[in-house]
């Protein structure tokens, strides 16, 4: 769950554009409380579903790569994590 919550948090981050890398004069810098805070993106329901599906798919793909008997427990855990994530999406709209 923590990894998926982190993925959602990352998806809300505002992309850094090219102007953020320009050096500006000190007097043009913002001042005051929260002056350096950027407004985060607001994810739509579809965005959230896409992130959760991607996280589940990532776990299923990793489980598929763990083919040896020594990795059976880890593969089962990854499949279980994917099932929990997909369970949260029961009733979520499918889309391409």
N, C-alpha and C positions, 0 to 999 in steps of 0.2 A: 504494500500500500504506500509506503513512504516514497518508493521510486516513482510510482504513478502520480502521487501528489506533487512531487518535484517536477515531473514532466509537465503537469498542468500549470504549475507556477512558472516554469520556463516559457510555456506557450503564451503566457500573459505578458511577458517582457516586451517592452517597446524596442523594435529594431533600432540599432544605432545607425544613423544615416551619415553620409559623408560630411555634412556640415559640423557634426559633433567633433570631428578630428581637427578642425581648423583652430588655430590659436587666435584668441581674441584679446583685446585690450582688457586689462584688469578692471577699468572703470565700467566696462560693458558686462561684467560678470554679474549674475544674479546674487542678491544678498537677502538675508533674512532667514527665518525658520523655514525649513523644507524647500529652500530655494533650489537645491540640487535634486529634488525628488521628481521623477517623471511619472506621469499618469500611466498606469498600466492598462494594457488592452483588456477589453471585456470580451470573454469568450462566449460564443453562442452555444446553444445546446449541441448543435452539430459539431462544433469545434471540440467540445469536451468528449463527445462520443468518438470522434476520430482519434483523439489522443489516447483514450482508454483502449480502443481497438488496436491501435499500433503497439501499445505496451503489451497487450495480450498476445499479439502476433509475434512480437519479439521473444517472448517467453516460450511460445510453442516452437519457434524456429530453433532456439537454443536447445530445447529438449530433444528435438529431432536430430541434432548434431551429436548428442550424447548417446552413442550407440553401445558402448561397452558395458558389460555387467557391473563393473566397478562404479559406473555413473548412473545406475538405474535409480537410486534414491534421489539424486539431484534432478534427474529428468522427471521423475514423478512429482517432485515438489514444484518444478517449473510448470508442469501441466496443471497442477492443482491451483497455482497462483493465477494462471490464465483463466481457469474455470471461474474463480472468484471474481475476477475483473469482468468477464463476460456476463456473469450473473447480475452484476450491477446494471448491465445494459438491457436486461430483459424488458421488452416493450419499447426499446429505443428504435427509432426509424432506421431502416436500412437505406443506404444510398451508395452511389458509385462515385 
